[in-house]
């Protein structure tokens, strides 16, 4: 009987910890989604590098006159 009570208490603690863990994971995925990350690190790294390259060429980011496109 005492063993059953201890086992029940342990299962309840485990469930609470698992729920808290899942809640934290859900918050991380929501934050990633809001930030525009896909969850795939290689894809996110590629997109971030591409955005950095694009923004580094924009006149607002560089603060100088960009080269004009050739006609």
C-alpha positions as YAML, in Angstrom:
chain: A
units: angstrom
residues:
- id: 1
  name: UNK
  ca: [0.00, 0.00, 0.00]
- id: 2
  name: UNK
  ca: [2.77, 2.45, 0.91]
- id: 3
  name: UNK
  ca: [4.66, 1.43, -2.22]
- id: 4
  name: UNK
  ca: [1.58, 2.14, -4.32]
- id: 5
  name: UNK
  ca: [1.22, 5.62, -2.80]
- id: 6
  name: UNK
  ca: [4.91, 6.41, -3.42]
- id: 7
  name: UNK
  ca: [4.60, 5.11, -6.98]
- id: 8
  name: UNK
  ca: [1.48, 7.25, -7.56]
- id: 9
  name: UNK
  ca: [3.25, 10.33, -6.17]
- id: 10
  name: UNK
  ca: [6.27, 9.67, -8.37]
- id: 11
  name: UNK
  ca: [4.07, 9.29, -11.44]
- id: 12
  name: UNK
  ca: [2.30, 12.56, -10.64]
- id: 13
  name: UNK
  ca: [5.62, 14.39, -10.22]
- id: 14
  name: UNK
  ca: [6.80, 12.89, -13.51]
- id: 15
  name: UNK
  ca: [3.62, 14.04, -15.28]
- id: 16
  name: UNK
  ca: [3.99, 17.57, -13.90]
- id: 17
  name: UNK
  ca: [7.64, 17.72, -14.99]
- id: 18
  name: UNK
  ca: [6.76, 16.38, -18.45]
- id: 19
  name: UNK
  ca: [3.97, 18.96, -18.81]
- id: 20
  name: UNK
  ca: [6.31, 21.77, -17.79]
- id: 21
  name: UNK
  ca: [8.96, 20.52, -20.23]
- id: 22
  name: UNK
  ca: [6.42, 20.33, -23.06]
- id: 23
  name: UNK
  ca: [5.18, 23.82, -22.23]
- id: 24
  name: UNK
  ca: [8.75, 25.15, -22.46]
- id: 25
  name: UNK
  ca: [9.33, 23.39, -25.79]
- id: 26
  name: UNK
  ca: [6.07, 24.85, -27.12]
- id: 27
  name: UNK
  ca: [7.18, 28.36, -26.10]
- id: 28
  name: UNK
  ca: [10.49, 27.87, -27.91]
- id: 29
  name: UNK
  ca: [8.75, 26.74, -31.11]
- id: 30
  name: UNK
  ca: [6.32, 29.68, -30.91]
- id: 31
  name: UNK
  ca: [9.25, 32.08, -30.50]
- id: 32
  name: UNK
  ca: [11.07, 30.47, -33.45]
- id: 33
  name: UNK
  ca: [7.94, 30.76, -35.56]
- id: 34
  name: UNK
  ca: [7.48, 34.43, -34.68]
- id: 35
  name: UNK
  ca: [11.12, 35.11, -35.47]
- id: 36
  name: UNK
  ca: [10.73, 33.45, -38.86]
- id: 37
  name: UNK
  ca: [12.88, 30.41, -38.18]
- id: 38
  name: UNK
  ca: [11.78, 27.11, -39.66]
- id: 39
  name: UNK
  ca: [13.35, 24.84, -37.07]
- id: 40
  name: UNK
  ca: [15.76, 23.41, -39.65]
- id: 41
  name: UNK
  ca: [19.19, 24.79, -38.65]
- id: 42
  name: UNK
  ca: [20.78, 24.46, -42.09]
- id: 43
  name: UNK
  ca: [17.89, 26.22, -43.80]
- id: 44
  name: UNK
  ca: [17.84, 28.95, -41.13]
- id: 45
  name: UNK
  ca: [21.59, 29.48, -41.44]
- id: 46
  name: UNK
  ca: [21.30, 29.76, -45.23]
- id: 47
  name: UNK
  ca: [18.40, 32.24, -45.01]
- id: 48
  name: UNK
  ca: [20.20, 34.31, -42.36]
- id: 49
  name: UNK
  ca: [23.37, 34.46, -44.47]
- id: 50
  name: UNK
  ca: [21.33, 35.42, -47.54]
- id: 51
  name: UNK
  ca: [19.52, 38.17, -45.62]
- id: 52
  name: UNK
  ca: [22.81, 39.51, -44.28]
- id: 53
  name: UNK
  ca: [24.24, 39.62, -47.78]
- id: 54
  name: UNK
  ca: [21.17, 41.41, -49.15]
- id: 55
  name: UNK
  ca: [20.93, 43.91, -46.32]
- id: 56
  name: UNK
  ca: [24.65, 44.66, -46.38]
- id: 57
  name: UNK
  ca: [24.18, 45.82, -49.98]
- id: 58
  name: UNK
  ca: [21.16, 48.01, -49.26]
- id: 59
  name: UNK
  ca: [21.88, 51.76, -49.15]
- id: 60
  name: UNK
  ca: [20.06, 52.17, -45.83]
- id: 61
  name: UNK
  ca: [22.37, 49.66, -44.17]
- id: 62
  name: UNK
  ca: [25.62, 50.76, -45.80]
- id: 63
  name: UNK
  ca: [25.16, 54.52, -45.49]
- id: 64
  name: UNK
  ca: [26.83, 55.15, -48.88]
- id: 65
  name: UNK
  ca: [25.77, 55.35, -52.48]
- id: 66
  name: UNK
  ca: [25.27, 51.91, -53.97]
- id: 67
  name: UNK
  ca: [26.56, 51.13, -57.44]
- id: 68
  name: UNK
  ca: [23.94, 51.83, -60.07]
- id: 69
  name: UNK
  ca: [22.67, 48.92, -62.15]
- id: 70
  name: UNK
  ca: [24.10, 48.83, -65.67]
- id: 71
  name: UNK
  ca: [21.71, 49.46, -68.52]
...
